[in-house]
Amino acid sequence: NTLTSLDVSFNKLGDAGVATLLPACVHLTKLLVAVNDVGHDGAAAAARALEHNTSLRKLDMHDNFTLHSYLTLTDALRRRSAPLDLALYDLSKGDAEFVRACARAGTLDDAA
């Protein structure tokens, strides 16, 4: 049996914790990492891991990032071969719509 879902929300993982955790979660389909004091470096580490992890289908990292960090993650999703549901609900409605529109249009490099 393989672990497919993990919730490590509210654990103060920070950038280093996320950078260590995400590459090790190759068999997970659902990962909840909400409210963990993750900044841009953690978002960049998550983006690198997401490009190679095709089994993950849901990633909840709400209440961690700035808009620029979300753009970094969403840019990785655009290059990813497998779909992923990324929780964005801590952003303002306008920011979340902007990130999704950039991802659809493939213009994140210009937006960031």
N, CA and C atoms as a LAMMPS dump frame, in Angstrom:
ITEM: TIMESTEP
0
ITEM: NUMBER OF ATOMS
336
ITEM: BOX BOUNDS ff ff ff
-5.0000000000000000e+02 5.0000000000000000e+02
-5.0000000000000000e+02 5.0000000000000000e+02
-5.0000000000000000e+02 5.0000000000000000e+02
ITEM: ATOMS id mol type element x y z
1 1 1 N 0.838 -1.194 0
2 1 2 C 0 0 0
3 1 3 C 0.874 1.244 0
4 2 1 N 0.43 2.237 -0.749
5 2 2 C 1.159 3.489 -0.874
6 2 3 C 0.326 4.628 -0.318
7 3 1 N 0.947 5.506 0.439
8 3 2 C 0.282 6.696 0.942
9 3 3 C -0.061 7.6 -0.234
10 4 1 N -1.343 8.031 -0.338
11 4 2 C -1.759 8.86 -1.471
12 4 3 C -2.174 10.268 -1.058
13 5 1 N -2.413 10.494 0.228
14 5 2 C -2.858 11.803 0.695
15 5 3 C -2.127 12.157 1.986
16 6 1 N -1.707 13.433 2.079
17 6 2 C -0.974 13.882 3.261
18 6 3 C -1.37 15.313 3.579
19 7 1 N -1.694 15.564 4.84
20 7 2 C -2.036 16.909 5.299
21 7 3 C -1.022 17.34 6.346
22 8 1 N -0.19 18.307 5.981
23 8 2 C 0.808 18.851 6.902
24 8 3 C 0.548 20.344 7.136
25 9 1 N -0.7 20.743 6.994
26 9 2 C -1.079 22.137 7.196
27 9 3 C -0.819 22.568 8.63
28 10 1 N -0.552 23.857 8.825
29 10 2 C -0.357 24.467 10.147
30 10 3 C 0.821 23.865 10.911
31 11 1 N 1.924 23.584 10.21
32 11 2 C 3.098 22.992 10.853
33 11 3 C 4.35 23.85 10.791
34 12 1 N 4.253 25.069 10.296
35 12 2 C 5.389 25.991 10.221
36 12 3 C 6.58 25.38 9.483
37 13 1 N 6.309 24.725 8.363
38 13 2 C 7.37 24.092 7.588
39 13 3 C 8.348 25.099 7.004
40 14 1 N 7.852 26.234 6.591
41 14 2 C 8.709 27.243 5.977
42 14 3 C 9.244 26.786 4.631
43 15 1 N 10.108 27.626 4.056
44 15 2 C 10.678 27.334 2.746
45 15 3 C 11.482 26.039 2.74
46 16 1 N 12.323 25.855 3.743
47 16 2 C 13.185 24.664 3.795
48 16 3 C 12.363 23.381 3.928
49 17 1 N 11.313 23.428 4.728
50 17 2 C 10.475 22.241 4.899
51 17 3 C 9.773 21.838 3.617
52 18 1 N 9.245 22.822 2.906
53 18 2 C 8.574 22.533 1.637
54 18 3 C 9.579 22.049 0.6
55 19 1 N 10.759 22.655 0.58
56 19 2 C 11.794 22.241 -0.364
57 19 3 C 12.22 20.795 -0.133
58 20 1 N 12.164 20.341 1.106
59 20 2 C 12.506 18.957 1.442
60 20 3 C 11.335 18.016 1.193
61 21 1 N 10.134 18.45 1.564
62 21 2 C 8.945 17.591 1.503
63 21 3 C 8.479 17.289 0.081
64 22 1 N 8.298 18.294 -0.736
65 22 2 C 7.667 18.096 -2.039
66 22 3 C 8.394 17.121 -2.959
67 23 1 N 9.7 17.177 -3.083
68 23 2 C 10.352 16.194 -3.957
69 23 3 C 10.197 14.754 -3.468
70 24 1 N 9.95 14.566 -2.176
71 24 2 C 9.804 13.221 -1.621
72 24 3 C 8.39 12.655 -1.775
73 25 1 N 7.454 13.47 -2.235
74 25 2 C 6.037 13.065 -2.315
75 25 3 C 5.663 12.564 -3.7
76 26 1 N 6.456 11.702 -4.26
77 26 2 C 6.27 11.293 -5.651
78 26 3 C 5.031 10.432 -5.893
79 27 1 N 4.49 9.782 -4.861
80 27 2 C 3.32 8.924 -5.052
81 27 3 C 2.022 9.55 -4.569
82 28 1 N 2.098 10.723 -3.968
83 28 2 C 0.89 11.363 -3.455
84 28 3 C 0.017 11.88 -4.593
85 29 1 N -1.302 11.799 -4.382
86 29 2 C -2.236 12.422 -5.312
87 29 3 C -2.83 13.689 -4.696
88 30 1 N -2.733 13.823 -3.374
89 30 2 C -3.279 14.998 -2.68
90 30 3 C -2.323 15.4 -1.562
91 31 1 N -1.928 16.69 -1.578
92 31 2 C -1.019 17.205 -0.556
93 31 3 C -1.543 18.545 -0.058
94 32 1 N -1.762 18.646 1.234
95 32 2 C -2.25 19.868 1.863
96 32 3 C -1.112 20.459 2.684
97 33 1 N -0.668 21.66 2.291
98 33 2 C 0.464 22.328 2.925
99 33 3 C 0.064 23.758 3.286
100 34 1 N -1.186 23.951 3.662
101 34 2 C -1.705 25.291 3.934
102 34 3 C -1.127 25.861 5.223
103 35 1 N -0.985 27.161 5.258
104 35 2 C -0.585 27.93 6.44
105 35 3 C 0.702 27.36 7.058
106 36 1 N 1.777 27.464 6.293
107 36 2 C 3.065 26.932 6.741
108 36 3 C 4.198 27.937 6.623
109 37 1 N 3.888 29.223 6.549
110 37 2 C 4.924 30.259 6.478
111 37 3 C 5.893 30.023 5.324
112 38 1 N 5.357 29.656 4.181
113 38 2 C 6.169 29.421 2.995
114 38 3 C 6.236 30.712 2.189
115 39 1 N 7.43 31.082 1.78
116 39 2 C 7.625 32.297 0.988
117 39 3 C 7.982 31.982 -0.446
118 40 1 N 8.613 32.946 -1.098
119 40 2 C 8.934 32.78 -2.515
120 40 3 C 9.921 31.639 -2.758
121 41 1 N 10.91 31.453 -1.882
122 41 2 C 11.865 30.356 -2.063
123 41 3 C 11.168 29 -1.996
124 42 1 N 10.205 28.87 -1.1
125 42 2 C 9.427 27.635 -1.007
126 42 3 C 8.558 27.428 -2.233
127 43 1 N 7.994 28.52 -2.751
128 43 2 C 7.185 28.426 -3.971
129 43 3 C 8.048 27.987 -5.149
130 44 1 N 9.268 28.514 -5.224
131 44 2 C 10.18 28.123 -6.294
132 44 3 C 10.558 26.642 -6.18
133 45 1 N 10.776 26.172 -4.95
134 45 2 C 11.083 24.75 -4.736
135 45 3 C 9.885 23.892 -5.115
136 46 1 N 8.692 24.344 -4.753
137 46 2 C 7.473 23.615 -5.113
138 46 3 C 7.319 23.566 -6.627
139 47 1 N 7.588 24.663 -7.285
140 47 2 C 7.473 24.714 -8.748
141 47 3 C 8.413 23.699 -9.4
142 48 1 N 9.647 23.631 -8.918
143 48 2 C 10.604 22.659 -9.474
144 48 3 C 10.108 21.232 -9.264
145 49 1 N 9.588 20.943 -8.076
146 49 2 C 9.101 19.599 -7.779
147 49 3 C 7.872 19.249 -8.619
148 50 1 N 6.986 20.211 -8.834
149 50 2 C 5.753 19.953 -9.579
150 50 3 C 6.001 19.648 -11.044
151 51 1 N 7.066 20.15 -11.591
152 51 2 C 7.364 19.865 -12.991
153 51 3 C 7.667 18.385 -13.203
154 52 1 N 8.142 17.699 -12.179
155 52 2 C 8.533 16.291 -12.302
156 52 3 C 7.549 15.332 -11.649
157 53 1 N 6.722 15.815 -10.748
158 53 2 C 5.762 14.958 -10.047
159 53 3 C 4.439 14.976 -10.801
160 54 1 N 4.155 13.914 -11.535
161 54 2 C 2.927 13.863 -12.327
162 54 3 C 1.795 13.128 -11.621
163 55 1 N 2.047 12.535 -10.467
164 55 2 C 0.976 11.828 -9.756
165 55 3 C 0.12 12.773 -8.908
166 56 1 N 0.681 13.894 -8.475
167 56 2 C -0.047 14.838 -7.622
168 56 3 C -1.158 15.514 -8.415
169 57 1 N -2.393 15.439 -7.893
170 57 2 C -3.552 16.019 -8.568
171 57 3 C -4.147 17.201 -7.814
172 58 1 N -3.892 17.29 -6.506
173 58 2 C -4.405 18.416 -5.721
174 58 3 C -3.309 18.882 -4.776
175 59 1 N -3.043 20.189 -4.829
176 59 2 C -2.065 20.805 -3.944
177 59 3 C -2.706 22.038 -3.321
178 60 1 N -2.838 22.02 -2.019
179 60 2 C -3.415 23.153 -1.294
180 60 3 C -2.293 23.82 -0.505
181 61 1 N -1.914 24.997 -0.949
182 61 2 C -0.872 25.756 -0.264
183 61 3 C -1.392 27.142 0.1
184 62 1 N -2.681 27.241 0.41
185 62 2 C -3.258 28.564 0.688
186 62 3 C -2.669 29.188 1.949
187 63 1 N -2.749 30.509 1.992
188 63 2 C -2.224 31.314 3.109
189 63 3 C -0.73 31.113 3.324
190 64 1 N 0.013 31.094 2.235
191 64 2 C 1.468 30.994 2.304
192 64 3 C 2.183 32.084 1.52
193 65 1 N 1.678 32.463 0.376
194 65 2 C 2.457 33.191 -0.613
195 65 3 C 1.958 34.577 -0.929
196 66 1 N 2.8 35.284 -1.665
197 66 2 C 2.427 36.534 -2.315
198 66 3 C 1.97 36.206 -3.736
199 67 1 N 1.429 37.177 -4.416
200 67 2 C 0.999 36.972 -5.805
201 67 3 C 2.169 36.508 -6.669
202 68 1 N 3.34 37.092 -6.508
203 68 2 C 4.501 36.697 -7.312
204 68 3 C 4.847 35.23 -7.104
205 69 1 N 4.71 34.735 -5.878
206 69 2 C 4.981 33.325 -5.601
207 69 3 C 3.978 32.426 -6.298
208 70 1 N 2.711 32.846 -6.307
209 70 2 C 1.701 32.065 -7.028
210 70 3 C 1.999 32.041 -8.517
211 71 1 N 2.48 33.14 -9.059
212 71 2 C 2.828 33.156 -10.481
213 71 3 C 3.948 32.162 -10.771
214 72 1 N 4.906 32.055 -9.855
215 72 2 C 5.987 31.08 -10.01
216 72 3 C 5.423 29.663 -10.058
217 73 1 N 4.51 29.349 -9.159
218 73 2 C 3.889 28.026 -9.144
219 73 3 C 3.051 27.786 -10.394
220 74 1 N 2.29 28.765 -10.784
221 74 2 C 1.405 28.596 -11.917
222 74 3 C 2.204 28.446 -13.206
223 75 1 N 3.333 29.1 -13.301
224 75 2 C 4.193 28.933 -14.466
225 75 3 C 4.665 27.483 -14.562
226 76 1 N 4.983 26.873 -13.438
227 76 2 C 5.375 25.463 -13.43
228 76 3 C 4.217 24.58 -13.871
229 77 1 N 3.01 24.93 -13.476
230 77 2 C 1.835 24.144 -13.881
231 77 3 C 1.639 24.189 -15.386
232 78 1 N 1.93 25.325 -15.969
233 78 2 C 1.77 25.469 -17.414
234 78 3 C 2.699 24.506 -18.164
235 79 1 N 3.875 24.255 -17.62
236 79 2 C 4.844 23.351 -18.253
237 79 3 C 4.613 21.892 -17.866
238 80 1 N 3.79 21.647 -16.902
239 80 2 C 3.545 20.305 -16.369
240 80 3 C 2.684 19.489 -17.327
241 81 1 N 2.98 18.202 -17.455
242 81 2 C 2.227 17.357 -18.377
243 81 3 C 0.935 16.813 -17.77
244 82 1 N 0.803 16.808 -16.452
245 82 2 C -0.39 16.279 -15.784
246 82 3 C -1.176 17.417 -15.136
247 83 1 N -2.505 17.315 -15.093
248 83 2 C -3.306 18.374 -14.468
249 83 3 C -3.097 18.423 -12.951
250 84 1 N -3.281 19.609 -12.382
251 84 2 C -3.165 19.794 -10.937
252 84 3 C -4.141 20.869 -10.484
253 85 1 N -4.883 20.585 -9.444
254 85 2 C -5.76 21.568 -8.825
255 85 3 C -4.947 22.268 -7.737
256 86 1 N -4.628 23.543 -7.966
257 86 2 C -3.848 24.333 -7.018
258 86 3 C -4.777 25.304 -6.312
259 87 1 N -4.887 25.203 -4.991
260 87 2 C -5.76 26.094 -4.223
261 87 3 C -5.205 27.514 -4.235
262 88 1 N -6.039 28.455 -4.643
263 88 2 C -5.648 29.868 -4.704
264 88 3 C -6.566 30.744 -3.88
265 89 1 N -7.374 30.194 -3.007
266 89 2 C -8.451 30.968 -2.402
267 89 3 C -8.03 31.964 -1.341
268 90 1 N -6.764 32.075 -1.014
269 90 2 C -6.358 33.147 -0.109
270 90 3 C -5.981 34.418 -0.86
271 91 1 N -5.885 34.329 -2.181
272 91 2 C -5.664 35.53 -2.982
273 91 3 C -6.981 36.274 -3.132
274 92 1 N -6.89 37.557 -3.422
275 92 2 C -8.12 38.288 -3.733
276 92 3 C -8.709 37.697 -5.007
277 93 1 N -9.991 37.888 -5.206
278 93 2 C -10.655 37.328 -6.376
279 93 3 C -9.965 37.792 -7.659
280 94 1 N -9.615 39.069 -7.746
281 94 2 C -8.951 39.591 -8.931
282 94 3 C -7.59 38.969 -9.161
283 95 1 N -6.802 38.793 -8.097
284 95 2 C -5.483 38.179 -8.232
285 95 3 C -5.585 36.735 -8.69
286 96 1 N -6.518 35.979 -8.113
287 96 2 C -6.698 34.579 -8.497
288 96 3 C -7.112 34.475 -9.963
289 97 1 N -8.01 35.335 -10.394
290 97 2 C -8.431 35.32 -11.801
291 97 3 C -7.264 35.697 -12.712
292 98 1 N -6.437 36.641 -12.295
293 98 2 C -5.264 37.048 -13.066
294 98 3 C -4.302 35.872 -13.231
295 99 1 N -4.019 35.156 -12.146
296 99 2 C -3.108 34.014 -12.196
297 99 3 C -3.654 32.945 -13.13
298 100 1 N -4.943 32.629 -13.01
299 100 2 C -5.539 31.61 -13.881
300 100 3 C -5.516 32.043 -15.346
301 101 1 N -5.81 33.293 -15.611
302 101 2 C -5.799 33.792 -16.986
303 101 3 C -4.39 33.737 -17.573
304 102 1 N -3.392 34.092 -16.788
305 102 2 C -2.008 34.012 -17.258
306 102 3 C -1.623 32.575 -17.573
307 103 1 N -2.05 31.652 -16.74
308 103 2 C -1.736 30.239 -16.956
309 103 3 C -2.378 29.745 -18.241
310 104 1 N -3.625 30.125 -18.473
311 104 2 C -4.315 29.701 -19.696
312 104 3 C -3.669 30.304 -20.936
313 105 1 N -3.273 31.538 -20.849
314 105 2 C -2.713 32.245 -22.002
315 105 3 C -1.229 31.948 -22.219
316 106 1 N -0.576 31.378 -21.23
317 106 2 C 0.841 31.095 -21.337
318 106 3 C 1.69 32.357 -21.283
319 107 1 N 1.222 33.371 -20.543
320 107 2 C 1.924 34.653 -20.505
321 107 3 C 2.523 34.953 -19.145
322 108 1 N 2.776 33.957 -18.357
323 108 2 C 3.257 34.219 -17.004
324 108 3 C 4.617 34.886 -16.976
325 109 1 N 5.465 34.606 -17.952
326 109 2 C 6.78 35.248 -17.954
327 109 3 C 6.632 36.759 -18.099
328 110 1 N 5.664 37.214 -18.87
329 110 2 C 5.43 38.641 -19.031
330 110 3 C 4.762 39.247 -17.808
331 111 1 N 3.95 38.454 -17.094
332 111 2 C 3.173 38.979 -15.965
333 111 3 C 3.988 39.085 -14.701
334 112 1 N 5.001 38.266 -14.537
335 112 2 C 5.752 38.215 -13.281
336 112 3 C 6.691 39.322 -13.105
